[in-house]
Amino acid sequence: MIEPTSSLTDIAFAVCTALDRQGFRAVLTGGSAATYYAPEAYQSGDLDFVITLRGTGGEAALAALGFTRKGDFYRHPRSHFLLEFPNGPLAVGDDLIKSWSTARRDDELLYVLSPTDSCRDRLASFLFWNDFSGLEQALAVFHAQAHEVDLNVIKDWCRREGHSQKFGLFASRIGAAP
């Protein structure tokens, strides 16, 4: 049950589980994935899920949780968090994402970008739009999940996207060699 005190993570597990039971594979992405990995450093105001597998009854599953559609978002009367389902495919820059992390909590599950891909996703706004808040979010995810983040993947991706210099700034901020 979603309450006014439900965290973004609580809602993410509830939504992902309800959709999964209807045959949908919804992967938490964007700032909400960063919040999942680094809640003390960054708080998103919405939850972004990209659907990678479609089933039936998705609207009914969300309605059963208390969500109603308002334009491009879903709202819950007892929560300030919005749900959004951006169009796929699930990707970071030009890289299609074909695997993600699966977290389990009691009888619930959550599909979420891996820590490495969450870093890349947050870095994308810095690389492509010079959004320094994206850099800060990527740093927060890295510091919270350093043992799970593959810097070589991020470095290679930045190079392929034409932003090796911006990777250098990210690397220097985490104390790694560019």
N, C-alpha and C positions, 0 to 999 in steps of 0.2 A: 504494500500500500504506500502511495506517495503522500508524504506529509509536508507541511511547511518547513520542517527541519531536515528533510531529505537532501543529502548532498548531491552534487553532480554525479559522483560515482554511484551512489545508490540508484539514481534515476537511470543512469547508463546501463547498469546491470538489469534493472526491471524492464526497460524498453528492449534491449537486445534479446533477453530471454523470451519475452512475449512474441517478438517477431520471429525468433528462431523456431519457436513452437509452431508457427504458421508456415514454415519453410523459407523464410527470408534470412539471408546472411547480410546483416547490417554491421559495418565496421566503423567504430568510433574513430574520428579523424580530426584534423584541425586543432584549434585551441583547446577543444574539450579533451582530446587525447593528451595534450601537454598538461592540462589540469589533472588528469588521471595519474600521470607519472610524477608531477611536481606540484601537488596541491598547495603546499606552503609557499610556493614562489609565484604561482600564476593561477588566477581564477577566471575561467571563461563564463560568460553569461548565457551561453547556449550549448547545445549538444549537436554536433554534426555527425551524421551517419551516412556513409555511402553504401548503397545496396549493391552487393556483388552477386546475389542469387535471389531471384524473385519467386515467391510462393503466392498463396492466396490468403485473403483475410487480413491483410496488414492494417487497414483502416479500423477493422473491428477489434484487432488486438490492441491498438493504441486507444481506442474508445473504451475498452474494458479497463484500461489503466486510468481512465479519466481525461485523456487528451482529446481536444477538439481542434480541427483545422481552422486556422485563421490566415487566409492568404497562402503564403509560402511556408508558414510555420505551424507548429502544433503547440498549443498552450494547455496548461493544467491549472485548474482553479486554485490549487493549494501549493503551487510552486512558481517561483519567478523564472525558472529556467525554461527556455524555449527549445523545441526540437526542430531541426532542419535536416532535410535530406537532399543535399546537393547532387546534381547529376554526376554520374560516373563517366568514365571508368575511374576506379581508384588509382590515383597516380600522384607522383611527386615530380614536378617538372615534366620531363619527357619519359620518365621511368614508370611503367605500369607496375603496380604493386600486386603480386600474386600470392603473397603469404603475409600473415599477420599473427599477432599474439592472441592466445585464447586464455582468458583468466576465468577461474571458477571460484564461486563463493556460495557455499551451501548448495542449494539446488538451482542457482542462477549461473549464467555465463555471460561473458563479455568478449566480443571480438574487437580488438583495438590495434591500431598501427603498432608495429614493434618500436622499441625505444629509438633505434637507429632511424627508422622512417619518420617517427615523430620529430626527431631533430631535423631531418631533411625538410619535412613539411613546414616547420616553423622557420627554418633558414630560407626557404623559398621566398617568403615575403621580403626578407632582407636582400636576397640576391636580385630579385626581379623588380622590386619597388622601393628599395632603400629604406625599408621599414625596420628601424632599429628595435622596435618592440618585438619583432619576430626573432631578431638575434638574441635578445634577452630571454625569450621563451625557449629557444633552442639551448641556450646555456643552462637554463633551469632544468630542462629535461636531462641534459648531459650530466650535470652535477648530481641529480637525484638517481640516475640510472647508469652511471659511468661504466660499471662492469658489464652492462648489456649493450652498450653503444659501440659500433664498429667504425672507428674513425677513418679507416681506409676506404670504406664504402662511401662515406660522406665526402672525403677528399676527392675520390675519383668522380663522384657525381658532380661536385662543384666544378671540376675541370671540364667535364663533358658539357656542362651548362654554360661554360665560358666565364666562370667566376672564381678562378683559383686565388686571386688576390683577396676576395672576401672570405674564402676559406682560411686564408692566412690570418685574418683578424679573428675569426672564430677560434682557430687553433691557439693563437697567442692568449686569448682570454681564458682558455682552459689550461694553459701552461704546457701545451704540446708544440712540437716542432711543425712548422707549416710544410 
